[in-house]
């Protein structure tokens, strides 16, 4: 079982629907990215540019699982992730000359994957609004491990249900920060926005999560009160 790197504590504001739901995200879909004395990403990028056979294949094998996991976590299901992966590496191959720092390959790949997922999410929402398609259901089995209980699964489903309602750019920034465990600077870089914009987008989602959590608590309290008034018959 691989461990998800740098998962942050959501804190009071981000924990409206339960931090356990995020901790339960299946770590098997997120690789550690650690390899014992293989060529570094920078060395493989340089070798690819020189036309050395097999260098790009090694980059693909090293980072494809990560790219798949990123797409799944941001969009909440595994729909079309193979196509996203294929398109992402095609773009990587065609645009490798534009990579400024060979050692920043994974961050660059992340930004490409996120742009492809953003396009897909926006297209799905447009088609849904036009009555030409339905929003895809959250695929919990692709997101969390088998040990997660029903309560945790329900909490995570609520989180993704809210993410389906917020603007796509807000969803992406929040997912990168709290589902991928990225630093704010990395969120801004991958999402292609300023640090201030990334913070604002994340904050909007956090506030909605908090309001959603408070509403859920009120509903549970009302149910307990109604059961007590009925003498325990409800």
Secondary structure as GFF3:
##gff-version 3
##sequence-region A 1 234
A	DSSP	alpha_helix	11	14	.	.	.	ID=ss1
A	DSSP	alpha_helix	19	23	.	.	.	ID=ss2
A	DSSP	three_ten_helix	27	29	.	.	.	ID=ss3
A	DSSP	alpha_helix	41	49	.	.	.	ID=ss4
A	DSSP	alpha_helix	55	75	.	.	.	ID=ss5
A	DSSP	alpha_helix	81	94	.	.	.	ID=ss6
A	DSSP	three_ten_helix	96	98	.	.	.	ID=ss7
A	DSSP	three_ten_helix	102	104	.	.	.	ID=ss8
A	DSSP	alpha_helix	105	129	.	.	.	ID=ss9
A	DSSP	three_ten_helix	140	142	.	.	.	ID=ss10
A	DSSP	alpha_helix	150	163	.	.	.	ID=ss11
A	DSSP	alpha_helix	168	174	.	.	.	ID=ss12
A	DSSP	pi_helix	175	179	.	.	.	ID=ss13
A	DSSP	alpha_helix	184	191	.	.	.	ID=ss14
A	DSSP	alpha_helix	195	229	.	.	.	ID=ss15
###
